[in-house]
Amino acid sequence: MRLIDPRGAGQGASRASAGMLAPRIEGHSVALLQLGLASLDLYDNFVARVVADSQRRVEYRRTGTLQVALTDDEARRLEEQHHALTRAAVAHSWLDAAAVRRLEPSLTDAVVAGLLIPGHGYVGVATLISALSDAAGRLGASLSSTEVREVSSASGGVRIDTSDGALTSDVVVLAAGSWSGGIPMGSTPSPPVRPVRGQLLQLRFERPPLSHVVWGGLGYLVPWEDGRLLVGATVEDVGFDEGVTIDGLQQLLACAQTLLPAAESARCDGARAGLRPATPDELPIIGASSTMPGVYYATGHYRNGVLLAPLTAVMIAELVLDGRERAESVLVQPARFGL
Ligand code: GLY
């Protein structure tokens, strides 16, 4: 197997990811929620297998998420979510201001209510990507940094023209994120993905200031074990611009300082931006091409690529190796975009 990526592993949408695993917060549609929950169910085994195959450590914790309301309006919306979770029999706790403070004493006094969902968590994206790259290498994959110029049908398989010559393969999986639309594929239309920039800020504390992923009206905070805290994220329609901006940083600083007063004395540990691949219906494109035999798509994961990684991997592997489609396939068919 050959992985062709001129940018190197993890240098696309992953740069916009804080690794949050929170489908009950980020599942903005019934379909996305179904995909997110199915993938979260696979996460324990996925991480265990990547760790075993790579012999590397992956930071992965199901700390739970704590959504907080700072205004009565936010509290009302959170309470509706609490009632919906109760109806769906999802494990969670509704917390008043005092209970939030007992759980997370560093949070602002302005918190009026909170919603704790213990099944959620986060994964350290950089540690996951290094482990995945190493595991792939140990299992025989090679990583090449050439550029793909065209994918076309050829006798005996699929032809891939690269900046370093042509290859032929039985199977090609197009997983180029925001850049998926830029690869010519004969008469097959390009995947309709557009880049949506996400900027993230990294702060450093002497010890972790929080023990849960915290989500507020302006963004979210993801506390790592070593005292680093990721603050995310902007959502910007600015084309293929991967810059970090003053505007973006101000938004992230406001989020951190509003939720966590101690952020004022934290060390700034860097900032980054990545491009999330958004599709018109904000659902990924996963499955076999309906027009080009041997071509498969695994792209367009928008804000949920890290969460949906295990499900995407299983769906593509089962389809390519056994011709089996999982139930979730109907939600993400390439054919809905003429692909
Ligand atoms: N999944 C988090 C984000 O896209 O900001």
Residues whose N, C-alpha, C, O or C-beta is under 5 A from the ligand:
A	BS01	LIG	A16 G232 A233 R303 N304
